[in-house]
Amino acid sequence: MQAPPDPHSHYHVHVGELGQRYAAAAARGGFDALVIGSGIIQYRFLDDQPHRYVASPHFLQWVPLQEHPGSAIIAAGGRRPVLVILQPEDYWHQPPALPEAAVAAEFDVRVIRDAADLGQHLPVAGLRTALLGPPEQWDGLLPDAPRNPDTVVNYLHFQRARKTDWEVACIRRAAALAAPGHHAAEAAFRAGGTEYDILNAFLAGCRQTEQELPYGAIVALNEHGATLHYQHRDREAHKPRDIHSLLIDAGCACNGYACDITRTHAYREDEFSRMVADMDRLQRELCAAVRPGISFPQLHRRTHQALAELLRHWGIAPHMDPQDMVTAGVTLAFFPHGLGHLLGIQVHDVGGHMADDTGAPLPAPADFPKLRFLRTLEPGHIVTVEPGIYFIDALLDRLRSGPASGEIDWERVAQLKKFGGIRVEDDVLVTATGAENLTRPLLAG
């Protein structure tokens, strides 16, 4: 496998583009300066233990500094951006490191030892300033300055869908980190490991801690795969005859940027392994259909048509017309989520419902009103493509009580429920002429 590119090779251009975006956003809102906070540490109720700190995405898009609470960036009117880093004198914890040279070279770096000192570096009186990031960080600072004004945030969120070369390189590296984790997880599954064992194999393979992952990994054996965001880690070992399937949805992060990868594995060569192969072929076809100018809801509708064909092929609705399956909501009972979402500094990245950079909403399609992503694809978008089929009791009960119940082979459904579900997910970059799958080259099959 070829080594992924060094993300820092594009960082200078990335910061320059962010400077232009933030200047345009400030002008849109009538501001002279924007201050982007990293957020602060917050503590559990009646406890001296903190909640996990996660840097503000606006801050993290500028600098790959994920352990720097109380810090901020000041972007003002085309001037060199200021990076204020809180580096307290603390003998209980390791103070956050100063940025490496490639990052520091882009900023006027200032170090403070106390969070209260941030106020000394904020824009002077007379400048129209807006504050971005978690509002708690701004308590007592610039009380008249607006917090996260919509005109600014909407512009930035719409533009964030289009990734810079540096952002693409970060997501490539995140995928390269995750790939050996997925291989290790599959090996642990085939060795009879528990969900807990499989998760630990993934972490060892990608060499990231669970806290460093961009989202809680889903490691679901057998019927647990029917829970879309299954969150437990069963430690109970199954006898080989009772092991049927693994659905693992797990990604890694690089500089705060996420990859998002799902694979489903059959424990043995049987009807379920053939179903997984069918879904894999469909998922590849959908990835190949990604290109500029196509609306994502259109791809989602195409997915339901294709899944209807599979439901008929698998004998679940053997005599029902595929279009009738979609119209009657049969496919929705087996595939209740969207085809995918924007990916970036946040796993479900922002801006997917915006018609333009004013924040005007795109109307949700009447047939699929809850999709995460409604926009037309453009070069620079990175989207997940994740079709699936699941055997979810609550949705099956609704289907059983509905008008299409007689079209379903319920005995067949009962036989398949032990497998939980199937999902196959890759991360796809929209290019000027088509798309590039960032996941497939790294994972066999």
N, C-alpha and C positions, 0 to 999 in steps of 0.2 A: 504493500500500500504506500502510495506517495505521501510524504509528510505534508500536512496542511500548511498553508502560507502563514507567515508571521503576521498576526493582526496589526502590530505596531508599524508595519511598512506602509500602511494607509492612514495612520493616525493623524498626521499633520493636515491632510486634506479633509479628513472627517471633522476636525475641530474648526477648520475654516468654513465648512458648509454649515455647521451648527451656528457659528457666529452670524452668518447671513440669515439663517432661519430666525434666530432669536432677535436680531435687529428688525426683521420684518414683522415679527410678532409684537415687539415693543411698539413699533410705529402704528400697527393696527390698533393697539389699545391706547395710544397717546402717551406712552411712557418714554422716559429717557434712559432708564436703567431697569434691569431685571436681576433679582437676587435669587439664586437657586439653592435651596437648602438641602442638605443630605438627610435631615431628620435627626431625631434624638433617641436615646435609650429610654424606654418606659418600663416601669416595674409592675410586677404582679400585685394584685390587691392584697394588702396587709402582709407584704413579703419584701425581703431585700434582694430577691432574685429577679433579674430582668426578663422581660419577654425577648424573644429572638429579635435582634436588630436587623432590619432590611433597609438598605439605602434607598432613598427616594429615586424613582426611575428618571426624573428629569436631571438630577445630579449625576446619576450613574451613566447616563448617555454621554455626558461630557468627559468624565474621568473614570477609569476602572479602579475605583477606590471603594471597596465594599465594606470596610470596617472602620469608617471614619465618621461617627456621629458627631453632631455639633459643628460640622464644616459647611462651607458654602462657596459658590461661584458667583462672581459679580460680572455681569455683561452689560456694558454701558457704551452706547453710541459709537461703535466701531473701534473703541480702544482695546488694547490688549486685555483679555479677560483676566480677572484676579481670582486666584484660588486660595481661600483662607482655610487652613487645616488646623483643627483642634488636636493638639498632641499634648495631653495633660501629663504632668509629672505624677506617675502612679506606680507604686511598688507592689500593688496587689495584682495588677494585670499588665500584660505587655502593651505598651502604647502603640497606636497605629503607626505604621511606617510612612515615611515621606515618599512621594511618588518617585518612580524611577525616572531616569534622565529624559527618555523620549516623551514622557508625559509632562514633566516639569518644564521642558523647553517651550511649551505652548502657552504658559501662564506666568503671570506675576505671582509667585508663590509667597504667601505670608503664613507664618506659624504663630498660633496663639496657644497659651497654656491654660486658659480658663475660658469656659463657654461665654461668660459675660463680656469678654474682650472682643467678641465678634462685632458688637455695636460700634467699635472704634473704626472699623473698616467698611462700614456700610456707606452708600452714597451720601454726600453732604446734603444739607437742607437746600431746597430750591430745585433739586432734580425730582422729576416725577418718577417714582419708583414703585414697582410691584414686586411682591414676594411670592415665590413659588415653592411648593413642597409642603410637608406636614405642618399645619398651622401652629402646633405646639412649640415648634422651634422659635417662633417669632414673638412669643409672649414677652411683653415689655420692650420690644424693638420696633421702631418706626410704626407707632400705633395708628397713624393715619394712612399708611400705605395699604392698598388693596391686597388681599391674599388670593392667589390663584384666580385672577379675573378670567371670566369665560372667553373674552375676545382673544386673550393671549393663549390660554390653554387649548382652545379649540383649534387655533391655527397650528400650534405645535403638534397636537395629537394627529391631525390630518396628515401633516407632512411626515410624521414618524413612520407611517406605513412604508414609505420608500426608503430602503436601507442604503446606507453609504457602503463603499467597498470595505471599509474597516469593520462595519457591523456584519457584513456578509462573511468576512474572514473569521470573526469571532464565532459566528454560528457554525461555520465549517469546522473549526477546532473543537467546539462543544460536541459536535457529532462524532468527530474522530476520537474524543475521549469516551463517549458512550458506547461505541461499537464493541470494544473488547469486553465491556461490562455485559452487554447483551449476549455475547458468545459464552461468557462464563455463567450467566444465569441459565441459559439453555442447558449447558452441561450439568449444572447442579440439579435442574429439573429431571433430566434423563437419568441421573444417579439416584433419584428418589428423594430429593431434598424437600424440606418443608418450605413454606412461604418465607419464613425467617431465614432459612439457609440460602434460599435463592436470592433474597435481597442482599445478604452479606456477600454472596458471590458476585453480584452485580457491582457492589461498592468496591470490592477488592479488584475487580477487573478494570474499572474506570479510575480507580485511585482517587475517589472523592468521598468525603464523609456524607452522611445522610443530610446534615445541615447545609452542605454546600450544593446539594442538588437544587435545581430551579423549582421543583414541585415534589410533593410526596409521591414516591414511586408506588405504582399500583402493581402488586404481585399477587395474582389471583389464580388459585388452583381450582379446577373443576367448576362447580356451580357458582363459586365466588365471582367468576368472570361475568356473571349477569348483573353485578352491581357496578355501574359505570365508573364511579370513583371509589372503588373498594379500598378501605383504609387500614385494614388489620394485617397482622403478621402471624398467621397460625404457626404454632410450633409443634403441632401434632403430626407425627409421621404417618403416612398412608402405606398400606400394603400395596405392592405393585399392581395387583388386580384392581385396586381402587383409585389408581392414578389415571386420569383421563386427559387433562388439558392444562395448559398454562397460558394465561393472558398477562403479559408484562408490558406496562406503559411506564417508561422510565427514560429520563434524559439527564444530560450533564450541562454545566454552565462554563462559559469562558468570558472573563471580564464582565460578568453579570448577564451575558446573553445566553439564551436557552436554546437547546435542541429539544425535540419532543418526538419520541419514537415509540411505537407499539408493535409488538409481534405476538402472534398466537401460535402455540406449538401443540401438536397432538402427541400423546405419549406413545402411540403405536400406529402402525399402518392400518387404517380402518376407514369407515365412512366419514368420520370427522376429519381425518387427515386430507381426504379428498375435498371436503368442504372448505378447509383452510386453503388448499391450493386454488380452488375456484375463487375465493375471496381475494387471494393474492393477485391472481390474473386480473380481476376487475380493478383492484386498486392501482395496478400498473397502468391500465388503460386510462383511468381517471387522471393519474399523474401526467401521462403523455398528452392529455387534452388541455392541460393548463397552458395558457398563452395570453398575451396582452389582448385586451378588448373583449374578453368573455366575462360575463357577470358570474360571480360565484353562486348565486342562487340558481342560475341555469345549470351549472355543474351539479348542484345538489339535486335538482329534479332529474337529471340524467342518472344519478346514482340510484334514486328510488326506482326508476324504470328497470335498471339493470338488476337491482336486488329482487324485484318482482320476478324476473326471469329465473333467478337462482331459487327463489322459494318454490317456484313450480318445478324446476329441475330436481330439487332435493325432495320433492314429494310432500312438502308442507302444505301447499295449496295446489294440488296437482292438476286441477281442471279449471282454474280461474284465469281469466284473461289478465295479463300483466297490468294493462292500463286500469282495469277495474280494481285491481289490488291497490293501486296508488290512490284512486279516487275514493275508495271505501275506507282508506286508512289502515289497510292490512300491513303494508310495508312500514308504516309509522309505528305499529305495535312492535315490530322487530328491530327497527332502526330509529330510535327516538331522538337522536342528537344530530347536530349539523355535520356536514362533510368536513369542515375544518375551520380554521381561524388564522388570523394574523399571528406571526411569531416574531419575537425580538427581545427587547430588554425586559419585557414581561411575557410570560408564557402565552397568555391570551392578550396579545398586544392591543393597544387602544386604537380608536379611529375606524373600526370596522363598520359602524352604522352611519358614517358621515357622508353627506352628499358633496360637501366642499369644505374649504378651510374656515368658513364662518361657523361651522358646527351644525348647519342645517341637516336634519335627520333624513336618511333615506327611508322611504316607506317599506315596511316589511311586507313580503308577499303574503297574500291571504292564505295560501295553502301551507306555508311554512313560516309562521309569524315569530318564531323564537330563534332564528339563526344568529350566530355570533358575527357573521361577516356577510355584508350585503353589497359590497362595492364591486365595481368592474376592475379586473386585474390590470395592473400596470407594471412595466419593468421596474425592478427593485423591490417589489412585494415578495415577502417570504410567507408562504401559507402551509399549513398542514393539510394533508389529504388522508382521511381516516374513515373509510366506510366500515360498517360493522353489521353484525346480526347477533341478537341477544335473545335469551329466553327468560324474560322478566315476569315474575308471577303477576304483579299488579297490572301490567299492560296486557298480558295474556287473558286475565280474568275479564277485562273490559272487552277484548276482542271476542271472547266466548259468549258474552251476553249481547253482542251486537248483531246486526243483520248479516254479516259475512261469516258468522260462526260455522254454518253448514258447509262452507267451502274449505275449511281447515281440517287436515287429518290430525286430530288431537292425539291419537295414539302415537303417531310419528313425532309430534312435539314432545310428548312425555318421554319418549326414548332419547331425545336429544338434550333434554334439560340438564342432564348430568355434566354436559360440557360447558355450560354457562353462557359462552358467547365467543364471537370471533371479532377481533379488530386488527387491522393492519394500517400502520400510520408512518408516512414519510414526511420530510420537510422539503418543500419545493420552492426554488427561486424562479420568479418570473423574469425572463430575459427579454431583450429587444425583439427576438424572433420566435420565442417559444418558452421553454422552461428547462431548468436543470434540477435534477433530483439530487439533493445534498446527502441523502441517506443511503440509497441503494448501493453506490460503489463501495461503501464501508461494511456492509452486511451481506454475507453470502445468501443467495436465494432471492 
